[in-house]
Amino acid sequence: MTPEQLQSYIFGGGAHPLAAELAQWAGESPRFRAFAETYRDKIRKKLRGAADEQYLLDLRCELLVARLLLRERSFALEYEKGGVGTRRAADFLVTFKTHTPLNVEVRRIRPTERPEQSGEHNLGKLAGVLSQKLGQLAPGMLNMLALHYDAALPAGFDASGMLAALRLRAERGDD
């Protein structure tokens, strides 16, 4: 399938804000094109179910992470492989060199969740995002949470320091 055929299938031939970008990515990367072709029905369904612009940007972020992961030739990538029972699964299952699995969950930080100057407020926001996503990551295997910010982070924003503070709170049993 050519990038144009893929674009036409996924977006229905009409104008769409993500169409040109997805076609460009598919044209630049044969691996991304194969991924998008394999999961074209899933991507199309997600696009049609998009309730608003924020959801579209969330989906764009997922596909951008897929594009970046597929740059590494030793990664095989599966999209929303599926959870066990009622548990949701991570966005991607990455298999490194055919034997090491890694779950990757993608989370775009929406404008209302963006960090500010206040460290305590940011800690609460990050805790909310992490607790929401932890349920999608499988115990007993490697997991990664990819956070995406649309804008520059404020000066002095320290994600690793905030994660360390959250870990200390959790170890103390602080809800």
N, C-alpha and C positions, 0 to 999 in steps of 0.2 A: 504494500500500500504506500503510495507517495504521501508526503506531508500534506499536500493539498486534499487528497482523498480522505485522509484521516481527519483533517480539519472539517471537511464537509460532513463526514459521518457523525463526528462527535457533536458538532454545533448545528447540524441540520441545514447547513448552507446559508444560514442567515448571519447577519452581523452580530458579533458578540464581543464584549470587552477582552476576553481571554483568547479569542481565536487566533489572532496574529501571533501572539507570544508563543502559544502552544505549537503552532506550525513552525515557527522559527526554531524552537528547541528541537522539534522532531527533525528538521532539516539539518541542524548542526550535529546531532548525535544519533547514529544508527541504533545505539542501545536504548536511548530514550524513545525513539520512534517505535521500536519493537515492544517496549514496555507499554506505551500508550495504545498501541494496536492490540496487545493482549488484553488490556483492561479498558478498552474503549467503551464497552457497554456500561461498566461501573462508573466511569468518568462522565459519560453522557447522562446517566441517571442522576448523579450528584448535581450536575449542572441544571438539569430540569427541575430538581427539587430545591434549588437555591431560593431561599425565602427573601434574601436581601443582599445588598452589596457586601456586607461584612462576611456572609457565608461564602460568597464568591472569592473574596480575598483569602479566607481560610483554605479553600480548595486550591487556589493558586499557590499558597504556601506549601501545602502537601506535595503538589506536583513539582515545585521548585526543589524541595528536599529530595524527591525521587531523582530528579535530573542530576543533582549534586552527587548522590550516592552512586549513580550509574557511571560516573566518571571513573570510578575505581573498578578496573577490570576483574579483580578477584572477588567482587561482590555479585551474588545473584539476588534479585529483588522480587518479592511477592507483595502485592497490595491487598491490605485488609484480608489476610488469610482466614480469619474467623476465630471466634472465641470458643470456649468450652461452655456449653449450657447457655446460661443467660449472660455470662460475662463477656463484655466487649473486648476485642483484641486490639493490639497496637496497629497503627497505620501500616507499618511495613515489617516484614520479616526479611532480614538480610542474612544471607548465608555466605560466610567468608570461606573461600577455597573449598567449597562443597561439604564442609564438616563442622563449622562453628556458627551456630545461629545467634542472632542478635535482634531483639525487638526494638523498633524505633517508633516512638510516638511523637507526632508533630503538634505543636501548639503555637498558634499565632496570638500574640498579646494584642488584644483589641484596644482601641483608644481609651476606653474607660478604665482599663487595667494597667495603663502605662505607668512606669515608675515616676516618682516625683523626687523632690529633694529630701523629704522626710524619710529617714531610714526605717523607723518603726512602721510607718504606713506601707512602705515597700515590702517589708518583711511579711506583713499580713497578706498583701497581694500575691506574693510568691508562694506563701503557704497555701493559699486558696487554689492556685493553679496546680501546684504539686499534688495536693490531696485529691483534687478532681481527677488527675491523670494517673495516679498510682494504681488505681483499680484496673486499668487497662494493660498494665505491665505484668508479665508472668513471673511468678516466684521461681527461683531455682535456675534462672538463666540470665544471660547478659541483657540488660535493658538500657535504652538511651532515650532521654527526653530532649527533643530539639525545640528550643524556644526561639521564636522569630519576632523581632520588633520592626515595625514599619519605619520608625523614625530613629534618630540618634538618641542614645541613652543620656540621661543627665550626667554632668561632670561628677565624678566621685562615686558613681553607681558601682557597687561591689557585689556581684552575684555570688562569687565563691564565699565571701564573708557572710552573706545572708544565708547561704546554704549551711555553713558551719553553725551559725546561730540557731537555725531551725533544727539541726540535728541535736544540739545541746538541749534545746527545749523539749524535743521528743524524748530524749534519754531521761530527762527529769520528770516525764509524764505530764508536761504542760500542754493542755489542750489548745 
